[in-house]
Amino acid sequence: MHKLRQLEQLIALPQLSKWLIISFVVGILSGIGSAALLVSLEWATDWRESHFWIIALLPLGGFLSGWIYHRFGKRVEAGNNLLLEEIHKPKDIIPLRMAPLVLLGTDLTHLFGGSAGRESTALQIAASLADRLTKIFHLKHADRRILLMAGLSGGFASVFGTPLAGTVFGLEVLAIGKIQHDALFPCLVAAVVGDRVTLMLGLHHTAYRHAPVVPTLTFMGLISAIVAGAIFGIVAMIFAKLTHKISHIFKEKISYPPLRPAIGGAIVALAVWAVGTTKYIGLGIPTIVDAFNTQLPPWDFAAKIVFTALTLGAGFKGGEVTPLFFIGATLGNALSLILALPAPLLAGMGFVAVFGGAANTPIASTLMGIELFGLESGVFVGIACVASYIFSGHAGIYNAQRIGSGKYHFMPVQEGQMATQALETAQTAEKKIEKQIHLFNDLHSWGFVRQGQEIEMQNLTVLRLYFHSGSRVPKKTFWQKLIAPSLTYYLAARAQDFGIEQVIVHRVSVGFLKGDALHHDHHEFLHHKLPQCLELIDREDKLRRFLNEHTDELKQVRVVLLRCEELLP
């Protein structure tokens, strides 16, 4: 009897029973959420295609979506990155309002003619609904992490109809090159149940044509598959970096968040009018289906990249994955003109491989290819997905994705950091070795490290600029004021351009400026009159020149100059 009590299976049985129940509920919630999303998107797409004139109102739809999130959704604006962060470092329960907000935002994007997908919305709906179970079942941090991973799997599987791919996606998307199997059972149950619930509610997923004949894997076929996968990976990297770059530009140049999708919407609407077709907006499923059946213009994939990167980068809500399916399928269709593989097979390979490279999920994307296009295509799909994963580098569509293990054994990376952080290449490592400090030759007599033309302590001066955290660069006209950049970022960037030696922004939790009331920081938003200090360090004459060049921007700023002195023992 004592030996029976030591069996792992008997010890694990209560926990497995608990997770069977929890994951079953997560799957039901995921399936219902995805069903609501699919029904609403189908209605929005049909209505838009029947009333093309609504695309002219895309700027208005963008402003409305941006205003709703600015007013009610600041806590959940990070979307999928918030989910990944909560899984990596569980902190707060995800607000329930994430589900209706992202559903509404995605519907507005598709109704007015933005180019976006649906996976991001399904994941956020599933995870935010699943997180309600944290309090009901009194889950601790480790269990809550598994709960959210199950939510990701349930949402992915139910919105695409791929339970096996959904299972692995929830495990694989968290960290590049690392899968945590402790959540395998909950993710599998949630994915299978979520998919079945969606089907039981009468929703059907798009059926894509299988390659009528899958060729035998020859040497030329192998080379063609690897070349295609490499191209898919490079295109995935371009899409991810372009989307992030556009997002950065919009945030830097346009300070008022609702204006970002409004302006982006105007550009997209004009682009639709210029190209004279709506094939590059919305989900683009008809074009994806055509990629398996007929030869398409070879530039379709590039047009979809631009439309989607602009839509999502400007701040519209929606996912990246379905547009990635479009990009991959049409790119594979185009590659059939030069590679020794049939167009339907290449379209299917690109369909999943571009997604796998952009999301850094080669196993999930391979399983998706098998589920959608059949086992006979599995070898070609797997080769393309792995090659795409390798050639996409460490870039990705999810900023909060961590590096669990580097993609290349010959290039060292710092594990555990976000994938968007700069990677330590072999060349950088060599330079760091060359710059190591020599214990006796490189130390200043005062103990500071020599760095070329160092500034002696008595010549250093600290310039402190005090202003409100909500301050913007002063402008004259109404429209200029609306898009004026943040004063903090503007002055810091100008100081860097000016060659100031060091710039630091001091965040204040409690305080007031002269003539103000006492203000304190809030966990959800920063009070616009909370004091903020921008500190610049350099020679006094250089700091005074900087002040003289920016007198117009510093009219409402309090300036304090602190001269440094050497402290003698």
C-alpha positions in Angstrom: 0.0 0.0 0.0 2.9 2.3 0.8 4.4 1.7 -2.6 1.1 2.5 -4.3 1.0 5.9 -2.6 4.4 6.7 -4.1 3.3 6.2 -7.7 3.6 9.4 -9.7 0.3 8.6 -11.5 -1.7 8.4 -8.2 -0.1 11.6 -6.9 -0.8 13.4 -10.2 -4.4 12.2 -10.6 -6.0 14.9 -8.4 -4.1 17.7 -10.2 -4.9 16.2 -13.6 -8.6 16.0 -12.6 -8.6 19.6 -11.5 -7.0 20.8 -14.8 -9.3 18.6 -16.8 -12.2 20.6 -15.4 -10.5 24.0 -15.6 -9.3 23.4 -19.2 -12.7 22.2 -20.2 -14.2 25.4 -19.0 -11.4 27.4 -20.7 -12.2 25.6 -24.0 -15.9 26.4 -23.7 -15.2 30.1 -23.1 -12.7 30.1 -26.0 -15.1 28.5 -28.4 -17.9 30.9 -27.5 -15.6 33.9 -27.8 -14.2 32.8 -31.2 -17.7 32.0 -32.5 -18.9 35.6 -31.5 -15.8 36.9 -33.3 -16.2 34.9 -36.5 -19.9 35.8 -36.7 -19.3 39.5 -36.2 -16.4 39.6 -38.7 -18.4 37.8 -41.3 -21.2 40.4 -40.9 -18.7 43.3 -41.0 -16.9 41.9 -44.1 -20.2 41.3 -46.0 -21.6 44.7 -45.1 -18.3 46.4 -46.2 -18.2 44.6 -49.5 -21.8 45.5 -50.2 -21.2 49.2 -49.3 -17.7 50.2 -50.6 -18.3 53.8 -49.7 -17.8 53.1 -46.0 -14.0 52.7 -46.7 -13.9 56.5 -47.1 -14.9 56.7 -43.4 -11.9 54.5 -42.3 -10.3 57.6 -40.7 -13.4 58.1 -38.6 -13.5 54.5 -37.7 -9.8 54.6 -36.7 -10.4 57.7 -34.5 -13.4 56.0 -32.8 -11.4 52.8 -32.1 -8.5 54.8 -30.9 -10.6 57.0 -28.7 -12.4 54.0 -27.1 -9.1 52.5 -26.2 -7.6 55.8 -25.0 -10.7 56.4 -22.8 -11.4 52.9 -21.5 -8.6 50.5 -22.5 -5.2 51.9 -21.5 -4.7 48.9 -19.2 -5.3 46.4 -22.0 -3.9 48.3 -25.0 -0.8 46.1 -25.2 -3.0 43.2 -26.3 -1.1 39.9 -26.9 2.1 41.4 -25.4 0.2 41.9 -22.1 -0.9 38.3 -22.2 2.7 37.1 -22.7 4.0 39.4 -20.0 1.4 38.1 -17.6 2.5 34.5 -18.4 6.2 35.3 -17.9 5.6 37.4 -14.8 2.1 37.0 -13.4 0.9 40.2 -11.6 -2.6 41.3 -12.1 -5.8 39.7 -13.3 -6.4 40.7 -16.9 -9.4 43.1 -17.0 -12.6 41.6 -18.3 -13.1 44.6 -20.5 -10.2 43.4 -22.8 -12.7 41.0 -24.4 -15.4 43.4 -25.5 -12.9 46.2 -26.3 -10.8 44.1 -28.7 -13.9 42.5 -30.3 -15.3 46.0 -30.9 -12.0 47.4 -32.1 -11.5 44.5 -34.5 -15.0 44.7 -35.9 -14.5 48.4 -36.5 -11.2 47.7 -38.3 -12.8 45.2 -40.7 -16.1 47.1 -41.1 -14.4 50.3 -42.3 -11.7 48.6 -44.4 -8.5 48.1 -42.5 -6.2 45.2 -43.2 -5.9 43.0 -40.2 -6.6 39.5 -39.0 -8.5 37.8 -36.2 -6.1 35.6 -34.2 -4.9 38.4 -31.8 -8.6 39.1 -31.0 -9.4 35.5 -30.4 -6.4 35.1 -28.1 -7.3 38.2 -26.1 -10.9 37.2 -25.7 -10.1 33.6 -24.6 -7.3 34.7 -22.2 -9.3 37.5 -20.6 -12.3 35.2 -20.1 -10.2 32.3 -18.8 -8.5 34.6 -16.3 -11.9 34.9 -14.5 -11.2 31.4 -13.3 -8.2 32.5 -11.3 -10.3 33.8 -8.4 -12.9 31.1 -8.7 -10.3 28.3 -8.3 -7.9 30.4 -6.1 -5.0 29.8 -8.5 -1.5 30.9 -7.5 1.0 32.4 -9.9 2.3 29.1 -11.4 -1.2 27.8 -12.0 -2.4 31.1 -13.4 0.5 30.9 -15.9 -0.8 27.6 -17.1 -4.4 28.9 -17.2 -3.4 31.7 -19.5 -1.4 29.4 -21.8 -4.5 27.2 -22.1 -6.4 30.3 -23.0 -4.0 31.0 -25.8 -4.3 27.4 -27.1 -8.1 27.5 -26.9 -8.4 30.8 -28.7 -6.0 29.8 -31.5 -7.5 26.4 -32.1 -11.1 27.6 -32.1 -10.6 30.5 -34.4 -8.7 28.5 -37.1 -10.0 25.0 -36.5 -6.6 23.5 -35.8 -6.6 21.9 -32.3 -3.1 20.3 -32.6 -1.5 23.5 -33.8 -3.4 25.5 -31.2 -2.1 23.1 -28.4 1.5 23.7 -29.4 1.1 27.4 -30.2 0.2 28.1 -26.5 3.4 26.3 -25.4 5.7 27.5 -28.2 4.9 31.2 -28.6 6.2 32.3 -25.1 9.9 31.9 -25.7 12.0 31.3 -28.9 13.5 27.8 -28.9 11.9 26.6 -25.6 8.7 24.7 -24.8 7.5 24.1 -21.3 5.6 20.8 -21.2 4.0 21.3 -17.8 1.1 23.0 -19.5 0.7 20.4 -22.3 -2.3 18.6 -20.9 -4.4 21.8 -20.1 -3.5 23.3 -23.5 -4.5 20.2 -25.4 -7.9 19.9 -23.6 -8.6 23.6 -24.1 -7.7 23.5 -27.7 -9.8 20.4 -28.5 -12.8 21.6 -26.6 -12.6 25.1 -28.0 -12.5 23.8 -31.5 -15.5 21.5 -31.0 -17.5 24.2 -29.3 -17.1 26.5 -32.3 -18.1 23.8 -34.7 -21.1 22.9 -32.5 -22.3 26.5 -32.6 -22.6 26.1 -36.4 -19.4 28.0 -37.4 -17.3 26.5 -40.2 -13.7 27.3 -41.1 -12.5 27.9 -44.6 -11.5 24.8 -46.5 -8.3 25.2 -48.5 -7.4 23.1 -51.5 -4.9 20.4 -51.0 -2.1 20.0 -53.6 -3.6 17.5 -56.1 -0.3 15.8 -56.5 2.6 16.0 -54.0 5.8 15.2 -55.7 8.3 12.8 -54.3 11.0 14.5 -52.3 14.0 14.6 -54.6 17.3 16.5 -54.2 15.9 19.4 -56.3 12.7 19.3 -54.4 14.6 19.5 -51.1 16.6 22.5 -52.3 13.5 24.2 -53.6 11.7 23.7 -50.3 14.7 25.2 -48.4 15.0 28.1 -50.7 11.3 28.8 -50.5 11.4 28.5 -46.7 14.4 31.0 -46.5 12.4 33.5 -48.6 9.3 33.0 -46.4 11.5 33.7 -43.3 13.0 36.9 -44.7 9.6 38.2 -45.8 8.3 37.3 -42.3 11.1 39.3 -40.7 10.4 42.3 -43.1 6.7 42.3 -42.1 7.5 42.2 -38.3 10.1 44.9 -38.5 8.1 47.1 -40.8 5.0 46.9 -38.5 7.1 47.7 -35.4 8.8 50.6 -37.2 5.5 52.2 -38.4 4.1 51.8 -34.9 7.2 53.6 -33.5 6.9 56.4 -36.0 3.2 57.0 -35.3 3.8 57.0 -31.5 6.8 59.4 -31.9 5.2 61.9 -34.3 1.6 61.8 -33.1 1.1 62.4 -29.3 -2.7 62.0 -29.2 -3.4 58.3 -29.5 -6.8 58.4 -31.3 -5.2 60.5 -34.1 -2.8 57.7 -35.0 -5.4 55.3 -36.4 -7.3 58.2 -37.9 -4.3 59.4 -39.9 -3.3 55.8 -40.7 -6.9 55.1 -41.8 -6.8 58.1 -44.2 -3.6 56.8 -45.8 -5.1 53.2 -46.1 -8.3 54.6 -47.6 -6.4 56.6 -50.2 -4.2 53.6 -51.0 -7.4 51.5 -51.6 -8.7 54.2 -53.9 -5.3 54.4 -55.7 -5.0 50.6 -56.4 -8.7 50.3 -57.3 -9.4 47.0 -55.4 -10.3 45.9 -52.0 -8.4 42.6 -52.2 -5.7 43.9 -49.8 -7.9 44.9 -47.0 -9.8 42.8 -44.4 -8.9 39.2 -44.0 -8.3 38.6 -47.7 -9.6 35.0 -47.6 -10.9 35.0 -51.2 -7.4 35.8 -52.4 -5.9 33.2 -50.2 -8.2 30.6 -51.7 -7.3 31.8 -55.2 -3.6 31.3 -54.5 -4.3 27.5 -54.5 -6.3 27.5 -57.7 -4.8 30.1 -60.1 -1.8 32.1 -60.9 -1.9 35.5 -59.1 0.0 38.7 -59.7 3.5 38.3 -58.1 3.2 41.5 -56.2 0.1 40.6 -54.2 2.2 39.6 -51.1 4.1 42.9 -51.0 0.9 44.9 -51.3 -0.6 43.0 -48.4 2.5 43.6 -46.3 2.2 47.4 -46.8 -1.5 47.5 -46.1 -1.4 45.4 -43.0 1.8 46.9 -41.5 0.3 50.4 -41.9 -3.1 49.3 -40.5 -1.7 47.6 -37.4 1.2 50.0 -37.0 -1.2 53.0 -36.9 -3.0 51.4 -34.0 -6.0 49.6 -35.5 -7.0 46.4 -33.6 -6.9 43.0 -35.1 -4.5 40.1 -35.6 -1.4 39.5 -37.8 -1.8 35.8 -38.5 -4.5 35.8 -41.3 -2.7 38.6 -43.2 0.4 36.4 -42.8 -1.5 33.5 -44.3 -2.4 35.8 -47.2 1.2 37.0 -47.6 2.6 33.4 -47.5 0.1 31.9 -49.8 0.4 34.6 -52.5 4.2 34.6 -52.1 4.3 30.8 -52.5 2.1 31.2 -55.6 4.6 33.7 -57.0 7.6 31.4 -56.2 6.0 28.6 -58.3 7.2 30.6 -61.3 10.8 30.0 -60.5 10.9 26.9 -58.2 10.5 23.2 -59.1 7.4 22.7 -57.0 3.7 23.0 -57.9 1.8 26.2 -57.0 -0.8 24.7 -54.7 2.0 23.0 -52.6 4.1 26.2 -52.4 1.0 28.2 -51.5 0.3 25.9 -48.6 3.9 25.9 -47.5 4.0 29.7 -47.6 0.6 29.9 -45.8 2.0 28.4 -42.6 5.8 29.1 -43.0 5.5 32.9 -43.1 3.4 32.8 -40.0 5.8 30.4 -38.4 8.7 32.7 -39.1 7.0 35.8 -37.9 5.6 34.2 -34.7 8.7 32.0 -34.1 6.6 28.9 -33.8 7.9 26.3 -36.3 6.3 23.3 -34.7 2.9 24.8 -34.4 3.0 26.1 -37.9 4.1 22.6 -39.2 1.2 21.0 -37.4 -1.2 23.6 -38.8 0.0 22.8 -42.3 -0.6 19.1 -41.8 -4.1 19.7 -40.3 -5.1 22.1 -43.1 -3.4 20.5 -46.2 -3.0 16.9 -45.3 -0.2 14.6 -44.1 1.1 14.0 -47.6 2.4 17.6 -47.7 3.9 17.3 -44.2 7.6 16.9 -45.2 7.6 19.9 -47.5 5.6 22.0 -45.0 8.0 21.1 -42.2 11.1 22.0 -44.2 9.6 25.3 -45.2 8.6 26.1 -41.6 12.0 25.3 -40.1 13.9 27.2 -42.8 11.5 30.2 -42.3 12.1 30.1 -38.6 15.8 30.1 -39.0 15.9 32.9 -41.7 13.5 35.2 -39.9 16.2 35.9 -37.3 15.1 36.8 -33.7 12.6 39.4 -34.9 8.9 38.6 -34.4 5.4 40.0 -34.3 5.2 39.7 -30.5 7.4 42.2 -28.6 7.0 40.4 -25.3 8.3 37.1 -26.7 11.4 35.9 -24.8 14.5 34.2 -26.0 14.6 30.7 -24.4 17.4 29.4 -26.7 19.1 31.1 -29.6 18.4 29.9 -33.1 22.0 29.6 -34.0 24.6 27.7 -31.9 27.4 29.8 -33.4 25.8 33.1 -32.4 25.6 33.8 -28.6 22.4 35.3 -27.3 21.3 36.3 -23.8 18.6 33.9 -22.8 15.5 35.2 -21.0 15.5 38.7 -22.6 12.9 39.9 -24.9 13.4 39.0 -28.6 13.2 42.6 -29.6 16.3 43.5 -27.6 19.6 43.8 -29.3 21.3 40.4 -29.7 25.0 39.8 -28.8 26.5 38.6 -32.0 29.9 37.0 -32.3 31.3 40.2 -33.7 29.9 42.3 -30.9 31.3 39.8 -28.4 34.8 40.2 -29.9 34.6 44.0 -29.7 33.6 43.8 -26.1 36.6 41.6 -25.4 38.9 44.1 -27.1 37.4 46.9 -24.9 37.9 45.1 -21.5 39.4 47.4 -18.9 43.1 46.9 -18.1 43.4 47.0 -14.4 46.4 49.3 -14.1 46.6 51.2 -17.4 43.0 52.3 -17.9 42.1 53.6 -14.5 42.0 57.4 -13.9 43.9 58.6 -10.8 40.5 59.3 -9.2 39.2 55.8 -9.9 37.1 56.6 -13.1 37.7 54.6 -16.2 39.4 56.5 -19.0 37.2 56.9 -22.1 39.2 59.1 -24.5 38.4 62.7 -23.9 37.0 62.3 -20.4 35.6 65.3 -18.6 37.1 66.0 -15.2 34.7 66.1 -12.3 35.1 69.8 -11.5 34.1 70.6 -15.1 30.9 68.6 -15.1 27.6 70.4 -14.7 24.1 69.0 -14.2 21.3 70.8 -16.0 17.8 69.9 -14.6 14.6 70.7 -16.5 11.4 70.5 -14.5 8.0 70.4 -16.2 4.7 68.5 -16.2 4.7 65.0 -17.4 1.9 65.8 -19.9 3.8 68.8 -21.4 4.1 68.9 -25.2 6.4 70.9 -27.5 4.8 74.4 -27.7 3.0 75.0 -31.0 0.9 77.8 -32.4 -2.1 76.5 -34.3 -4.8 74.1 -33.1 -3.8 71.2 -35.4 -0.1 71.6 -34.5 -1.0 71.3 -30.9 -2.9 68.1 -31.5 0.1 66.3 -33.0 2.8 68.0 -30.9 5.3 65.4 -29.6 6.0 64.8 -25.9 8.3 67.4 -24.5 10.2 64.7 -22.6 11.1 62.7 -25.7 11.7 65.7 -27.8 14.2 67.3 -25.5 16.0 64.0 -24.8 16.3 63.3 -28.6 17.5 66.9 -29.2 20.1 66.5 -26.4 21.4 63.3 -28.0 21.6 65.0 -31.4 23.5 67.9 -29.7 26.1 65.5 -28.3 25.2 65.9 -24.6 27.2 63.3 -22.7 24.4 61.9 -20.6 20.6 62.3 -20.4 18.3 60.8 -17.7 14.6 61.1 -17.2 13.6 60.9 -13.5 10.1 59.5 -13.0 8.3 61.1 -10.0 5.7 59.2 -8.0 4.6 62.1 -5.7 5.3 65.9 -6.0 4.3 69.3 -7.3 5.7 72.1 -9.2 5.6 75.7 -8.1 2.0 76.9 -7.9 0.5 73.4 -8.4 -1.4 71.1 -6.1 0.2 67.9 -4.8 -0.2 65.1 -7.3 0.7 61.4 -7.2 1.2 58.7 -9.7 -1.7 56.3 -10.5 -1.2 52.6 -11.5 -3.4 53.0 -14.5 -2.5 56.4 -15.9 0.0 59.2 -15.3 -1.5 62.5 -14.2 -0.6 65.2 -16.7 0.5 67.6 -14.0 2.8 65.2 -12.2 6.3 66.7 -12.1 9.0 65.3 -14.3 12.7 65.9 -14.3 15.0 65.7 -17.4 18.6 65.7 -16.3 21.5 66.6 -18.7 25.2 66.2 -17.8 28.0 67.8 -19.7 30.3 70.9 -19.6 28.5 74.1 -18.5 29.3 76.0 -21.7 27.8 73.2 -23.8 24.7 73.0 -21.7 24.2 76.8 -22.0 24.5 76.5 -25.7 21.8 73.8 -25.7 19.6 76.1 -23.6 20.0 79.0 -26.0 19.1 76.9 -29.0 15.9 75.7 -27.4 14.5 78.8 -25.6 11.2 78.6 -27.4 10.5 75.0 -26.1 11.6 75.9 -22.6 9.2 78.8 -21.9 7.2 76.9 -19.4 10.1 74.8 -18.0 11.9 75.5 -14.8 15.7 75.3 -15.3 18.2 74.5 -12.6 22.0 74.4 -13.1 24.1 72.4 -10.6 27.9 72.6 -10.7 29.8 69.5 -9.6 32.7 69.6 -7.2 35.3 67.0 -6.3 34.7 65.6 -2.8 38.1 65.5 -1.1 38.7 62.8 1.6 
